[in-house]
Amino acid sequence: MQRQRGATALVGISLLSFVFILYNLAFPHLVGSYGTHRGSLFLNSSDNNDVECSQTLPGGEDVLVVMKTGATEAHAKVPVHFETTFKCIPNYVIYSDMAETIGGVQIHDTLDDFSENIKATNADFQFYHKQRRYRAEGRNLSELVSSTAGRDKAWNLDKWKFLPLMEKALDHSSNKTSFKWFVFIEADTYLVWSNLLRWLEQLDPEKPFYIGGQNWMGEQLFAHGGTGYIVSRKALRMAVDEYTKSRQRWDEKTASEAAGDCLLAKLFKSVDIRLTETWPITQGETPFSLDYTNHHLCYPVVTYHHMSADWVRSMWKFEQIWFAQAGASSILRHRDVFNHVVAPQLAQAKPDWDNLSGEEEVVVYQGEGAESCRRACQAKPGCVQWHWNRDSCMTGNVIKLGANQTAAATKGGAQDNVSGWLLDRIAKYVRQVEPCSQGWITA
């Protein structure tokens, strides 16, 4: 997503402006970085060569980060982590559905140990073989997921990775060192490493922990895969023992299961390990799509999901500079991301922008445009933002940043696709949530 600063200037100095002034004083290297440039959500992310890992914290050597990806997306999503997040992480391993090398790093095939009978007879593995034919022919594997049908086939194959990934992660640990914690992420997951280590300090690795952002499928509670989940060594050993002991039964379950992360929760449940629910610390949203309410603001942030390569680069820069200034022992909260990343981009009106307002569609006077939408929001006591799209006005009761929508605006022009925020109300809300008291979720 590209972004563009709105043309309307702020009138007066709200609390948000004051926060931004303090931010510029505390973080002088970032002055001007959030202004009018295009090309990334947070900072100018074109060059990370001058940014190194700013924190070396104890405990990192006890953690193995396991990234799961797929051959159709790996070349687009994995390389950015080599220049950003993996700079801080001493031990990581990447698993896919095809063995290959990317950026000099070995990518392992998660599915290579399945029986030839399953690979030959289960329809989900047709996609597995098709990927190999494409690679042998020198074709671009991303073509395989250019349609909804192709993406569905990739999804169906992906569910087979979750259980053998547990076994492979444990085997990798045995070959290297006895890690205490295993952190499973996907290629579009962003991991705040310093926060993760601070969190793990609060937990006993000798207990069987299965930790993640909670989700439901029917009556089954599970940790969402893209949000990331954390498993203690004891829990991993218990799950792997059950899986290897009854592999045929679990393979049959996999064939009938819709989602691999839900199946994984059933494996942990079979050995009496319950999920430690950690939303909103582990987060399924991005900083631009997150709703900044009292459900989020004061909690630490450890993961984001659906992060593009540009957003990963930008968040990496912000995180390293923030910790360098605040100190490695500090805790980055959603509040800090809001104050330093989101708030400086809010405006009374912002053309070519969709701020994801959506609580209510409001009838406004025709012909008055975006201003009538702003007035409609102002007239509603709980409204903090609005979005005008030609002749439609949507209002919102929670704070979201959203993103540039130039392509959508070309149907009518910049003034026909405008978002805005009621800055005085947002400033009042920010004052009300301080001081923050929420901390780590440990049980």
C-alpha positions in Angstrom: 0.0 0.0 0.0 1.2 3.5 -0.8 0.2 6.4 1.3 -0.3 10.1 0.7 -0.6 12.9 3.2 -3.9 14.8 3.2 -4.0 18.4 1.9 -5.9 19.8 4.8 -3.7 21.1 7.6 -4.4 20.6 11.3 -5.9 23.6 12.9 -4.4 24.4 16.3 -2.2 21.9 18.3 -4.1 18.9 19.6 -2.6 16.4 22.0 -1.7 14.3 19.0 0.4 17.1 17.6 2.0 17.5 21.0 2.8 13.7 21.0 4.4 14.1 17.6 6.6 17.0 18.8 7.8 15.0 21.8 8.4 12.0 19.4 10.6 14.2 17.1 12.6 15.3 20.1 13.1 11.8 21.5 13.7 10.3 18.0 15.5 12.9 16.0 16.6 10.5 13.3 13.0 10.1 12.3 12.1 13.7 12.0 10.3 14.2 8.7 10.1 10.5 8.0 6.4 10.3 8.4 5.6 13.3 6.2 4.6 13.3 2.6 6.7 10.5 1.0 5.2 7.7 -0.9 6.2 4.0 -1.0 5.7 2.6 2.5 3.3 2.7 5.4 5.7 3.9 8.1 9.1 5.0 7.0 11.1 5.3 3.8 12.0 1.6 3.6 14.0 1.5 0.4 17.3 0.9 2.2 18.0 -1.0 5.4 21.7 -1.3 5.1 22.3 1.3 7.7 20.0 -0.4 10.3 21.3 -3.2 12.4 19.8 -5.1 15.3 19.7 -2.6 18.2 19.2 -5.2 21.0 21.2 -8.1 22.2 19.2 -9.6 25.0 19.7 -12.7 27.1 17.5 -15.7 26.3 17.7 -15.5 22.5 19.9 -18.5 22.3 17.1 -20.6 24.0 14.5 -19.8 21.2 14.1 -21.5 17.8 12.0 -19.4 15.4 10.4 -21.7 12.8 9.0 -20.0 9.7 6.4 -21.8 7.6 5.9 -20.8 4.0 5.0 -22.2 0.6 6.9 -22.4 -2.7 4.4 -20.1 -4.5 5.1 -17.3 -2.1 8.5 -17.9 -0.6 10.5 -15.8 -3.1 8.2 -12.8 -2.6 7.9 -13.0 1.2 10.9 -14.7 2.8 14.0 -12.6 1.6 12.9 -9.4 3.4 13.4 -11.2 6.8 17.1 -11.8 6.0 17.6 -8.0 5.9 15.3 -7.2 8.9 13.8 -9.5 11.5 16.3 -12.4 11.2 19.2 -10.0 11.9 18.3 -10.2 15.6 17.3 -13.8 15.8 20.3 -16.2 16.4 18.4 -19.4 15.6 15.8 -19.8 12.9 14.8 -22.4 10.3 12.4 -22.2 7.3 10.1 -24.9 6.1 8.1 -24.9 2.9 6.5 -27.5 0.6 9.6 -27.6 -1.6 13.3 -27.8 -0.8 15.3 -25.0 -2.3 17.8 -22.2 -1.4 16.8 -18.6 -1.1 19.4 -15.9 -0.4 21.9 -18.6 0.5 19.6 -20.1 3.2 18.3 -23.6 2.9 14.5 -23.9 2.8 13.4 -27.4 3.9 10.5 -29.5 2.6 8.0 -30.1 5.4 6.2 -32.8 3.5 9.1 -35.0 2.3 8.5 -37.7 4.9 4.9 -38.5 4.0 4.5 -41.9 2.4 4.6 -42.2 -1.3 1.1 -43.7 -1.1 -0.4 -40.6 0.4 1.5 -38.4 -2.0 0.2 -40.4 -4.9 -3.4 -40.9 -3.8 -4.5 -37.8 -1.8 -5.9 -35.1 -4.1 -4.3 -32.4 -2.0 -0.8 -33.5 -3.1 -1.6 -33.0 -6.8 -0.6 -29.3 -6.1 2.6 -30.5 -4.5 3.6 -32.4 -7.7 2.4 -29.6 -9.9 4.8 -27.2 -8.2 7.7 -29.4 -9.0 6.7 -29.7 -12.7 6.5 -25.9 -12.9 10.0 -25.6 -11.3 11.4 -28.2 -13.7 10.0 -26.2 -16.6 11.4 -23.0 -15.3 8.0 -21.4 -14.8 7.0 -18.9 -12.2 5.3 -20.8 -9.4 3.3 -17.7 -8.4 1.2 -18.3 -11.5 -0.3 -21.3 -9.7 -2.0 -19.1 -7.2 -3.2 -16.3 -9.6 -6.8 -17.7 -9.4 -9.1 -18.5 -6.5 -9.0 -22.1 -7.4 -5.2 -22.2 -7.3 -5.1 -20.4 -3.9 -7.6 -23.0 -2.6 -5.3 -25.8 -3.7 -2.3 -24.2 -2.0 -4.4 -23.8 1.2 -5.4 -27.5 1.1 -1.8 -28.5 0.8 -0.7 -26.2 3.5 -2.8 -27.9 6.2 -0.6 -31.0 5.8 2.5 -29.1 7.1 1.4 -28.3 10.6 1.8 -31.6 12.4 5.1 -32.8 10.7 6.4 -29.3 11.3 6.3 -30.1 15.0 8.4 -33.2 14.5 10.9 -31.5 12.3 11.3 -28.5 14.6 12.1 -30.9 17.5 14.5 -32.9 15.3 16.2 -29.6 14.3 16.6 -28.8 18.0 18.1 -32.2 18.7 20.7 -31.6 16.0 21.7 -28.2 17.2 20.9 -27.4 20.8 18.1 -28.0 23.4 16.0 -25.0 22.8 13.5 -24.1 25.5 11.0 -22.4 23.3 9.8 -22.8 19.7 8.1 -19.8 18.0 6.1 -20.7 14.8 5.4 -17.9 12.4 4.5 -17.5 8.7 6.3 -15.5 6.0 3.9 -12.5 6.4 4.2 -12.5 10.2 6.1 -9.7 11.9 7.8 -10.6 15.1 8.9 -8.0 17.7 11.9 -10.0 19.0 12.8 -7.9 22.1 9.2 -8.0 23.3 9.1 -11.8 22.7 12.1 -12.3 24.9 10.8 -10.1 27.7 7.6 -12.1 27.6 9.3 -15.5 27.7 11.1 -14.3 30.8 7.8 -14.4 32.6 7.0 -18.1 31.6 8.4 -21.4 32.8 9.7 -23.4 29.9 9.4 -26.6 31.9 5.6 -26.4 31.7 3.7 -27.6 28.7 2.8 -24.2 27.0 0.9 -23.8 23.8 0.5 -20.0 23.4 -1.2 -18.0 20.6 -3.8 -15.6 19.4 -7.1 -17.4 19.9 -9.5 -18.3 17.2 -12.5 -20.6 16.9 -13.6 -23.1 14.3 -16.9 -24.5 15.4 -16.3 -25.6 19.0 -12.5 -25.9 18.6 -10.4 -23.2 20.1 -7.0 -22.9 18.4 -4.0 -20.6 17.9 -4.1 -18.8 14.6 -1.1 -19.8 12.4 -0.5 -16.4 10.8 -0.7 -14.7 14.1 2.1 -16.9 15.3 2.2 -19.3 18.2 4.7 -20.4 20.9 5.3 -23.9 22.2 7.5 -24.9 25.1 9.9 -27.8 24.6 7.9 -30.0 27.0 4.7 -29.4 25.1 6.4 -30.0 21.8 7.8 -33.3 23.0 4.4 -34.4 24.2 2.7 -33.5 20.9 5.4 -35.1 18.8 5.2 -38.3 20.8 1.5 -38.5 20.2 1.8 -37.7 16.5 4.5 -40.2 15.8 2.8 -42.9 17.9 -0.5 -42.6 15.9 0.6 -41.1 12.7 -1.8 -42.9 10.5 -4.7 -41.7 12.5 -3.5 -38.1 12.4 -2.9 -38.3 8.7 -6.5 -39.4 8.3 -7.6 -36.5 10.4 -5.5 -34.1 8.3 -7.2 -35.3 5.1 -10.7 -34.4 6.5 -9.6 -31.2 8.4 -10.2 -27.7 6.9 -7.4 -25.9 8.6 -4.0 -27.1 9.8 -3.8 -24.7 12.8 -7.1 -26.0 14.0 -5.9 -29.6 13.6 -2.7 -28.7 15.6 -4.9 -27.5 18.5 -6.6 -30.9 18.5 -3.2 -32.6 18.7 -2.3 -30.5 21.8 -5.7 -31.2 23.3 -5.2 -34.9 22.9 -2.3 -34.7 25.3 -4.2 -32.4 27.7 -2.5 -29.1 26.7 -4.8 -26.2 26.6 -4.2 -23.0 24.6 -3.0 -20.0 26.5 -4.9 -17.2 24.8 -2.7 -14.2 24.1 -4.7 -11.8 21.8 -4.0 -8.9 21.5 -0.3 -9.4 22.3 -0.2 -11.8 19.3 -2.0 -9.9 16.6 -3.8 -10.9 13.5 -3.9 -7.3 12.1 -1.4 -4.9 10.7 -0.7 -1.5 12.4 -2.8 0.2 9.7 -5.8 -2.1 10.0 -5.8 -2.5 13.8 -8.6 -0.7 15.7 -6.9 1.3 18.4 -9.2 0.9 21.4 -8.7 0.1 25.1 -8.8 -3.6 24.0 -5.4 -3.0 22.4 -3.6 0.2 23.3 -2.0 -0.7 26.6 -0.9 -4.3 25.7 2.6 -5.1 24.4 2.8 -6.2 20.8 4.7 -9.3 19.8 3.3 -10.2 16.3 1.5 -8.6 13.4 0.0 -10.6 10.5 -0.5 -9.9 6.7 2.6 -7.8 6.7 3.9 -7.0 3.2 7.7 -6.8 2.5 7.5 -3.0 2.6 5.7 -3.0 5.9 8.2 -5.4 7.4 11.1 -3.2 6.4 9.4 -0.1 7.7 8.3 -1.7 11.0 11.8 -3.1 11.4 13.3 0.4 11.1 10.9 1.9 13.5 11.4 -0.9 16.0 15.2 -0.7 16.0 15.3 3.0 16.4 12.6 3.0 19.1 14.4 0.4 21.2 17.8 2.1 20.6 16.3 5.3 22.1 14.0 3.8 24.7 16.4 1.1 25.9 16.3 -2.7 25.2 14.6 -3.3 28.6 11.6 -1.2 27.4 8.3 -2.7 26.2 6.9 -1.7 22.9 3.1 -1.4 23.3 0.3 -0.8 20.8 0.1 2.6 22.3 3.6 3.4 21.2 3.0 2.3 17.6 -0.1 4.4 17.6 1.6 7.5 19.0 4.7 7.3 16.8 3.4 5.6 13.6 -0.3 6.2 13.3 -1.1 9.5 15.1 1.2 11.6 12.9 -0.7 10.5 9.8 -4.1 11.4 11.1 -5.7 14.5 9.7 -9.0 16.4 9.6 -9.3 15.3 6.0 -7.1 13.1 3.8 -7.9 12.7 0.1 -7.3 9.3 -1.7 -7.6 7.5 1.6 -9.8 4.7 3.1 -9.6 4.7 6.9 -11.8 1.6 7.2 -14.7 3.4 8.8 -17.6 1.0 8.7 -19.8 1.0 11.8 -22.6 2.9 10.1 -23.6 4.3 6.8 -25.0 7.8 7.3 -27.4 9.7 5.0 -26.0 13.1 4.1 -27.0 16.0 2.0 -26.3 15.4 -1.7 -23.9 17.8 -3.3 -22.1 18.8 -0.2 -19.4 16.1 -0.5 -17.0 15.1 2.2 -17.8 18.1 4.5 -21.3 16.8 5.0 -19.8 13.4 6.0 -17.5 15.1 8.6 -20.5 17.0 10.0 -22.5 13.8 10.3 -19.7 12.2 12.3 -19.4 15.3 14.5 -23.1 15.0 15.3 -22.7 11.5 16.6 -21.2 11.4 20.2 -19.2 8.2 19.7 -17.9 8.9 16.2 -14.1 9.5 15.8 -13.6 9.1 12.1 -15.4 9.1 8.7 -14.9 8.1 5.1 -16.6 9.7 2.1 -16.7 7.8 -1.2 -18.5 9.8 -3.9 -22.1 9.7 -2.5 -21.6 7.3 0.4 -20.7 8.3 4.0 -19.4 5.7 6.5 -18.6 6.6 10.1 -16.5 4.8 12.6 -16.4 4.6 16.4 -12.9 3.2 16.7 -9.6 4.6 15.5 -8.1 3.0 12.4 -5.5 4.4 10.0 -6.3 2.5 6.8 -4.4 3.1 3.6 -4.0 5.0 0.4 -6.8 4.3 -2.1 -5.6 6.2 -5.2 -6.8 3.4 -7.5 -10.3 3.5 -6.2 -10.4 7.3 -6.3 -9.7 7.4 -10.0 -13.3 6.7 -10.6 -14.2 10.2 -9.5 -11.1 12.0 -8.3 -9.3 12.6 -5.0 -12.1 14.7 -3.4 -14.6 11.8 -4.0 -12.6 9.4 -1.8 -11.7 11.2 1.4 -11.2 10.1 5.0 -11.0 12.2 8.2 -10.6 12.0 11.9 -12.1 14.1 14.8 -8.7 14.9 16.3 -10.1 16.5 19.5 -12.1 13.4 20.4 -9.1 11.2 19.7 -6.9 13.3 21.8 -9.4 13.1 24.7 -9.6 9.3 24.3 -5.8 9.0 24.4 -5.7 11.0 27.6 -8.3 8.6 29.2 -6.4 5.4 28.6 -3.2 6.6 30.4 -1.5 5.4 32.4 -1.3 1.9 30.9 -1.6 -1.0 33.3 -2.0 -4.1 31.1 1.0 -6.3 30.9 2.0 -9.8 29.7 -0.5 -12.6 29.5 1.1 -15.6 31.3 -1.8 -18.0 31.9 
